[in-house]
Amino acid sequence: MEAEKQPSEPRRFERTTVLWSGELVYREQIVACVIVNISAGGAMVRAEDPAFLMTSVVLRNSRIGDLAAEVLWRQDGELGLRFADDPETVAAIIGRALN
């Protein structure tokens, strides 16, 4: 069952709007996506057909490389991801990508 989007939930990390192309990888399946926003804790992405995606994926992008993530919610082609790496590591990766 899909988790519902929780817009009223407070954010732990500031999100940056990026609109980067990327891929969601689950086992040997790859789905093109657009990274809508990103933070040290996670990202929101849009994907054409995310239905096959299970809870653990890799978010792949040329700027940030591969980041393991958990799918927290899905709604209307959007997915909310929480990164598996510690926020300090992800913040450094994002910082380099934005500069």
Phi and psi in radians as a Rosetta constraint file:
Dihedral C 1 N 2 CA 2 C 2 CIRCULARHARMONIC -1.333 0.35
Dihedral N 2 CA 2 C 2 N 3 CIRCULARHARMONIC 2.435 0.35
Dihedral C 2 N 3 CA 3 C 3 CIRCULARHARMONIC -1.346 0.35
Dihedral N 3 CA 3 C 3 N 4 CIRCULARHARMONIC 2.518 0.35
Dihedral C 3 N 4 CA 4 C 4 CIRCULARHARMONIC -1.452 0.35
Dihedral N 4 CA 4 C 4 N 5 CIRCULARHARMONIC 2.588 0.35
Dihedral C 4 N 5 CA 5 C 5 CIRCULARHARMONIC -1.132 0.35
Dihedral N 5 CA 5 C 5 N 6 CIRCULARHARMONIC 2.366 0.35
Dihedral C 5 N 6 CA 6 C 6 CIRCULARHARMONIC -2.019 0.35
Dihedral N 6 CA 6 C 6 N 7 CIRCULARHARMONIC 1.380 0.35
Dihedral C 6 N 7 CA 7 C 7 CIRCULARHARMONIC -1.178 0.35
Dihedral N 7 CA 7 C 7 N 8 CIRCULARHARMONIC -0.397 0.35
Dihedral C 7 N 8 CA 8 C 8 CIRCULARHARMONIC -1.478 0.35
Dihedral N 8 CA 8 C 8 N 9 CIRCULARHARMONIC -0.105 0.35
Dihedral C 8 N 9 CA 9 C 9 CIRCULARHARMONIC -1.215 0.35
Dihedral N 9 CA 9 C 9 N 10 CIRCULARHARMONIC 2.331 0.35
Dihedral C 9 N 10 CA 10 C 10 CIRCULARHARMONIC -1.204 0.35
Dihedral N 10 CA 10 C 10 N 11 CIRCULARHARMONIC 2.539 0.35
Dihedral C 10 N 11 CA 11 C 11 CIRCULARHARMONIC -1.597 0.35
Dihedral N 11 CA 11 C 11 N 12 CIRCULARHARMONIC 2.397 0.35
Dihedral C 11 N 12 CA 12 C 12 CIRCULARHARMONIC -1.464 0.35
Dihedral N 12 CA 12 C 12 N 13 CIRCULARHARMONIC -0.469 0.35
Dihedral C 12 N 13 CA 13 C 13 CIRCULARHARMONIC -2.280 0.35
Dihedral N 13 CA 13 C 13 N 14 CIRCULARHARMONIC 2.495 0.35
Dihedral C 13 N 14 CA 14 C 14 CIRCULARHARMONIC -1.197 0.35
Dihedral N 14 CA 14 C 14 N 15 CIRCULARHARMONIC 2.322 0.35
Dihedral C 14 N 15 CA 15 C 15 CIRCULARHARMONIC -1.694 0.35
Dihedral N 15 CA 15 C 15 N 16 CIRCULARHARMONIC 2.546 0.35
Dihedral C 15 N 16 CA 16 C 16 CIRCULARHARMONIC -2.037 0.35
Dihedral N 16 CA 16 C 16 N 17 CIRCULARHARMONIC 2.228 0.35
Dihedral C 16 N 17 CA 17 C 17 CIRCULARHARMONIC -1.268 0.35
Dihedral N 17 CA 17 C 17 N 18 CIRCULARHARMONIC 2.251 0.35
Dihedral C 17 N 18 CA 18 C 18 CIRCULARHARMONIC -2.215 0.35
Dihedral N 18 CA 18 C 18 N 19 CIRCULARHARMONIC -0.677 0.35
Dihedral C 18 N 19 CA 19 C 19 CIRCULARHARMONIC 0.931 0.35
Dihedral N 19 CA 19 C 19 N 20 CIRCULARHARMONIC 0.961 0.35
Dihedral C 19 N 20 CA 20 C 20 CIRCULARHARMONIC -1.745 0.35
Dihedral N 20 CA 20 C 20 N 21 CIRCULARHARMONIC 2.519 0.35
Dihedral C 20 N 21 CA 21 C 21 CIRCULARHARMONIC -1.320 0.35
Dihedral N 21 CA 21 C 21 N 22 CIRCULARHARMONIC 2.639 0.35
Dihedral C 21 N 22 CA 22 C 22 CIRCULARHARMONIC -2.847 0.35
Dihedral N 22 CA 22 C 22 N 23 CIRCULARHARMONIC -2.964 0.35
Dihedral C 22 N 23 CA 23 C 23 CIRCULARHARMONIC -2.435 0.35
Dihedral N 23 CA 23 C 23 N 24 CIRCULARHARMONIC 2.557 0.35
Dihedral C 23 N 24 CA 24 C 24 CIRCULARHARMONIC -1.860 0.35
Dihedral N 24 CA 24 C 24 N 25 CIRCULARHARMONIC 2.210 0.35
Dihedral C 24 N 25 CA 25 C 25 CIRCULARHARMONIC -2.017 0.35
Dihedral N 25 CA 25 C 25 N 26 CIRCULARHARMONIC 2.221 0.35
Dihedral C 25 N 26 CA 26 C 26 CIRCULARHARMONIC -2.310 0.35
Dihedral N 26 CA 26 C 26 N 27 CIRCULARHARMONIC 1.980 0.35
Dihedral C 26 N 27 CA 27 C 27 CIRCULARHARMONIC 0.946 0.35
Dihedral N 27 CA 27 C 27 N 28 CIRCULARHARMONIC -2.017 0.35
Dihedral C 27 N 28 CA 28 C 28 CIRCULARHARMONIC -1.859 0.35
Dihedral N 28 CA 28 C 28 N 29 CIRCULARHARMONIC 0.178 0.35
Dihedral C 28 N 29 CA 29 C 29 CIRCULARHARMONIC -1.740 0.35
Dihedral N 29 CA 29 C 29 N 30 CIRCULARHARMONIC 2.477 0.35
Dihedral C 29 N 30 CA 30 C 30 CIRCULARHARMONIC -2.281 0.35
Dihedral N 30 CA 30 C 30 N 31 CIRCULARHARMONIC 2.290 0.35
Dihedral C 30 N 31 CA 31 C 31 CIRCULARHARMONIC -2.153 0.35
Dihedral N 31 CA 31 C 31 N 32 CIRCULARHARMONIC 2.237 0.35
Dihedral C 31 N 32 CA 32 C 32 CIRCULARHARMONIC -1.143 0.35
Dihedral N 32 CA 32 C 32 N 33 CIRCULARHARMONIC 2.541 0.35
Dihedral C 32 N 33 CA 33 C 33 CIRCULARHARMONIC -2.574 0.35
Dihedral N 33 CA 33 C 33 N 34 CIRCULARHARMONIC 2.973 0.35
Dihedral C 33 N 34 CA 34 C 34 CIRCULARHARMONIC -2.086 0.35
Dihedral N 34 CA 34 C 34 N 35 CIRCULARHARMONIC 2.196 0.35
Dihedral C 34 N 35 CA 35 C 35 CIRCULARHARMONIC -1.436 0.35
Dihedral N 35 CA 35 C 35 N 36 CIRCULARHARMONIC 1.975 0.35
Dihedral C 35 N 36 CA 36 C 36 CIRCULARHARMONIC -1.434 0.35
Dihedral N 36 CA 36 C 36 N 37 CIRCULARHARMONIC -0.824 0.35
Dihedral C 36 N 37 CA 37 C 37 CIRCULARHARMONIC -2.600 0.35
Dihedral N 37 CA 37 C 37 N 38 CIRCULARHARMONIC 2.816 0.35
Dihedral C 37 N 38 CA 38 C 38 CIRCULARHARMONIC -2.584 0.35
Dihedral N 38 CA 38 C 38 N 39 CIRCULARHARMONIC 2.581 0.35
Dihedral C 38 N 39 CA 39 C 39 CIRCULARHARMONIC -2.521 0.35
Dihedral N 39 CA 39 C 39 N 40 CIRCULARHARMONIC 3.116 0.35
Dihedral C 39 N 40 CA 40 C 40 CIRCULARHARMONIC -1.120 0.35
Dihedral N 40 CA 40 C 40 N 41 CIRCULARHARMONIC -0.373 0.35
Dihedral C 40 N 41 CA 41 C 41 CIRCULARHARMONIC -1.712 0.35
Dihedral N 41 CA 41 C 41 N 42 CIRCULARHARMONIC -0.405 0.35
Dihedral C 41 N 42 CA 42 C 42 CIRCULARHARMONIC 3.097 0.35
Dihedral N 42 CA 42 C 42 N 43 CIRCULARHARMONIC -2.863 0.35
Dihedral C 42 N 43 CA 43 C 43 CIRCULARHARMONIC -2.688 0.35
Dihedral N 43 CA 43 C 43 N 44 CIRCULARHARMONIC 2.776 0.35
Dihedral C 43 N 44 CA 44 C 44 CIRCULARHARMONIC -1.973 0.35
Dihedral N 44 CA 44 C 44 N 45 CIRCULARHARMONIC 2.292 0.35
Dihedral C 44 N 45 CA 45 C 45 CIRCULARHARMONIC -2.240 0.35
Dihedral N 45 CA 45 C 45 N 46 CIRCULARHARMONIC 2.734 0.35
Dihedral C 45 N 46 CA 46 C 46 CIRCULARHARMONIC -1.983 0.35
Dihedral N 46 CA 46 C 46 N 47 CIRCULARHARMONIC 2.353 0.35
Dihedral C 46 N 47 CA 47 C 47 CIRCULARHARMONIC -2.395 0.35
Dihedral N 47 CA 47 C 47 N 48 CIRCULARHARMONIC 2.541 0.35
Dihedral C 47 N 48 CA 48 C 48 CIRCULARHARMONIC -1.014 0.35
Dihedral N 48 CA 48 C 48 N 49 CIRCULARHARMONIC -0.934 0.35
Dihedral C 48 N 49 CA 49 C 49 CIRCULARHARMONIC -2.427 0.35
Dihedral N 49 CA 49 C 49 N 50 CIRCULARHARMONIC 1.384 0.35
Dihedral C 49 N 50 CA 50 C 50 CIRCULARHARMONIC -1.444 0.35
Dihedral N 50 CA 50 C 50 N 51 CIRCULARHARMONIC 0.165 0.35
Dihedral C 50 N 51 CA 51 C 51 CIRCULARHARMONIC -1.037 0.35
Dihedral N 51 CA 51 C 51 N 52 CIRCULARHARMONIC -0.589 0.35
Dihedral C 51 N 52 CA 52 C 52 CIRCULARHARMONIC -1.350 0.35
Dihedral N 52 CA 52 C 52 N 53 CIRCULARHARMONIC -0.300 0.35
Dihedral C 52 N 53 CA 53 C 53 CIRCULARHARMONIC -1.171 0.35
Dihedral N 53 CA 53 C 53 N 54 CIRCULARHARMONIC 2.257 0.35
Dihedral C 53 N 54 CA 54 C 54 CIRCULARHARMONIC -1.598 0.35
Dihedral N 54 CA 54 C 54 N 55 CIRCULARHARMONIC -2.775 0.35
Dihedral C 54 N 55 CA 55 C 55 CIRCULARHARMONIC -1.365 0.35
Dihedral N 55 CA 55 C 55 N 56 CIRCULARHARMONIC -0.462 0.35
Dihedral C 55 N 56 CA 56 C 56 CIRCULARHARMONIC -1.958 0.35
Dihedral N 56 CA 56 C 56 N 57 CIRCULARHARMONIC 2.185 0.35
Dihedral C 56 N 57 CA 57 C 57 CIRCULARHARMONIC -2.402 0.35
Dihedral N 57 CA 57 C 57 N 58 CIRCULARHARMONIC 3.011 0.35
Dihedral C 57 N 58 CA 58 C 58 CIRCULARHARMONIC -2.058 0.35
Dihedral N 58 CA 58 C 58 N 59 CIRCULARHARMONIC 2.240 0.35
Dihedral C 58 N 59 CA 59 C 59 CIRCULARHARMONIC -1.624 0.35
Dihedral N 59 CA 59 C 59 N 60 CIRCULARHARMONIC 2.109 0.35
Dihedral C 59 N 60 CA 60 C 60 CIRCULARHARMONIC -2.025 0.35
Dihedral N 60 CA 60 C 60 N 61 CIRCULARHARMONIC 2.319 0.35
Dihedral C 60 N 61 CA 61 C 61 CIRCULARHARMONIC -2.694 0.35
Dihedral N 61 CA 61 C 61 N 62 CIRCULARHARMONIC 2.541 0.35
Dihedral C 61 N 62 CA 62 C 62 CIRCULARHARMONIC -1.116 0.35
Dihedral N 62 CA 62 C 62 N 63 CIRCULARHARMONIC -0.475 0.35
Dihedral C 62 N 63 CA 63 C 63 CIRCULARHARMONIC -1.421 0.35
Dihedral N 63 CA 63 C 63 N 64 CIRCULARHARMONIC -0.653 0.35
Dihedral C 63 N 64 CA 64 C 64 CIRCULARHARMONIC -1.917 0.35
Dihedral N 64 CA 64 C 64 N 65 CIRCULARHARMONIC -0.111 0.35
Dihedral C 64 N 65 CA 65 C 65 CIRCULARHARMONIC 1.344 0.35
Dihedral N 65 CA 65 C 65 N 66 CIRCULARHARMONIC -2.496 0.35
Dihedral C 65 N 66 CA 66 C 66 CIRCULARHARMONIC -1.883 0.35
Dihedral N 66 CA 66 C 66 N 67 CIRCULARHARMONIC 2.209 0.35
Dihedral C 66 N 67 CA 67 C 67 CIRCULARHARMONIC -2.175 0.35
Dihedral N 67 CA 67 C 67 N 68 CIRCULARHARMONIC 2.115 0.35
Dihedral C 67 N 68 CA 68 C 68 CIRCULARHARMONIC -1.203 0.35
Dihedral N 68 CA 68 C 68 N 69 CIRCULARHARMONIC 2.473 0.35
Dihedral C 68 N 69 CA 69 C 69 CIRCULARHARMONIC -2.618 0.35
Dihedral N 69 CA 69 C 69 N 70 CIRCULARHARMONIC 2.794 0.35
Dihedral C 69 N 70 CA 70 C 70 CIRCULARHARMONIC -1.903 0.35
Dihedral N 70 CA 70 C 70 N 71 CIRCULARHARMONIC 2.359 0.35
Dihedral C 70 N 71 CA 71 C 71 CIRCULARHARMONIC -1.415 0.35
Dihedral N 71 CA 71 C 71 N 72 CIRCULARHARMONIC 2.016 0.35
Dihedral C 71 N 72 CA 72 C 72 CIRCULARHARMONIC -1.569 0.35
Dihedral N 72 CA 72 C 72 N 73 CIRCULARHARMONIC -0.606 0.35
Dihedral C 72 N 73 CA 73 C 73 CIRCULARHARMONIC -2.714 0.35
Dihedral N 73 CA 73 C 73 N 74 CIRCULARHARMONIC 2.808 0.35
Dihedral C 73 N 74 CA 74 C 74 CIRCULARHARMONIC -2.449 0.35
Dihedral N 74 CA 74 C 74 N 75 CIRCULARHARMONIC 2.445 0.35
Dihedral C 74 N 75 CA 75 C 75 CIRCULARHARMONIC -2.829 0.35
Dihedral N 75 CA 75 C 75 N 76 CIRCULARHARMONIC 2.141 0.35
Dihedral C 75 N 76 CA 76 C 76 CIRCULARHARMONIC 0.873 0.35
Dihedral N 76 CA 76 C 76 N 77 CIRCULARHARMONIC 0.834 0.35
Dihedral C 76 N 77 CA 77 C 77 CIRCULARHARMONIC 1.418 0.35
Dihedral N 77 CA 77 C 77 N 78 CIRCULARHARMONIC 0.035 0.35
Dihedral C 77 N 78 CA 78 C 78 CIRCULARHARMONIC -1.881 0.35
Dihedral N 78 CA 78 C 78 N 79 CIRCULARHARMONIC 2.558 0.35
Dihedral C 78 N 79 CA 79 C 79 CIRCULARHARMONIC -2.296 0.35
Dihedral N 79 CA 79 C 79 N 80 CIRCULARHARMONIC 2.454 0.35
Dihedral C 79 N 80 CA 80 C 80 CIRCULARHARMONIC -1.775 0.35
Dihedral N 80 CA 80 C 80 N 81 CIRCULARHARMONIC 2.183 0.35
Dihedral C 80 N 81 CA 81 C 81 CIRCULARHARMONIC -1.985 0.35
Dihedral N 81 CA 81 C 81 N 82 CIRCULARHARMONIC 2.524 0.35
Dihedral C 81 N 82 CA 82 C 82 CIRCULARHARMONIC -2.050 0.35
Dihedral N 82 CA 82 C 82 N 83 CIRCULARHARMONIC 2.188 0.35
Dihedral C 82 N 83 CA 83 C 83 CIRCULARHARMONIC -1.263 0.35
Dihedral N 83 CA 83 C 83 N 84 CIRCULARHARMONIC 2.542 0.35
Dihedral C 83 N 84 CA 84 C 84 CIRCULARHARMONIC -1.392 0.35
Dihedral N 84 CA 84 C 84 N 85 CIRCULARHARMONIC -0.539 0.35
Dihedral C 84 N 85 CA 85 C 85 CIRCULARHARMONIC -1.249 0.35
Dihedral N 85 CA 85 C 85 N 86 CIRCULARHARMONIC 2.758 0.35
Dihedral C 85 N 86 CA 86 C 86 CIRCULARHARMONIC -1.154 0.35
Dihedral N 86 CA 86 C 86 N 87 CIRCULARHARMONIC 2.575 0.35
Dihedral C 86 N 87 CA 87 C 87 CIRCULARHARMONIC -1.009 0.35
Dihedral N 87 CA 87 C 87 N 88 CIRCULARHARMONIC -0.575 0.35
Dihedral C 87 N 88 CA 88 C 88 CIRCULARHARMONIC -1.132 0.35
Dihedral N 88 CA 88 C 88 N 89 CIRCULARHARMONIC -0.731 0.35
Dihedral C 88 N 89 CA 89 C 89 CIRCULARHARMONIC -1.118 0.35
Dihedral N 89 CA 89 C 89 N 90 CIRCULARHARMONIC -0.812 0.35
Dihedral C 89 N 90 CA 90 C 90 CIRCULARHARMONIC -1.136 0.35
Dihedral N 90 CA 90 C 90 N 91 CIRCULARHARMONIC -0.709 0.35
Dihedral C 90 N 91 CA 91 C 91 CIRCULARHARMONIC -1.037 0.35
Dihedral N 91 CA 91 C 91 N 92 CIRCULARHARMONIC -0.694 0.35
Dihedral C 91 N 92 CA 92 C 92 CIRCULARHARMONIC -1.161 0.35
Dihedral N 92 CA 92 C 92 N 93 CIRCULARHARMONIC -0.722 0.35
Dihedral C 92 N 93 CA 93 C 93 CIRCULARHARMONIC -1.097 0.35
Dihedral N 93 CA 93 C 93 N 94 CIRCULARHARMONIC -0.810 0.35
Dihedral C 93 N 94 CA 94 C 94 CIRCULARHARMONIC -1.126 0.35
Dihedral N 94 CA 94 C 94 N 95 CIRCULARHARMONIC -0.735 0.35
Dihedral C 94 N 95 CA 95 C 95 CIRCULARHARMONIC -0.998 0.35
Dihedral N 95 CA 95 C 95 N 96 CIRCULARHARMONIC -0.770 0.35
Dihedral C 95 N 96 CA 96 C 96 CIRCULARHARMONIC -1.135 0.35
Dihedral N 96 CA 96 C 96 N 97 CIRCULARHARMONIC -0.662 0.35
Dihedral C 96 N 97 CA 97 C 97 CIRCULARHARMONIC -1.195 0.35
Dihedral N 97 CA 97 C 97 N 98 CIRCULARHARMONIC -0.552 0.35
Dihedral C 97 N 98 CA 98 C 98 CIRCULARHARMONIC -1.454 0.35
Dihedral N 98 CA 98 C 98 N 99 CIRCULARHARMONIC -0.281 0.35
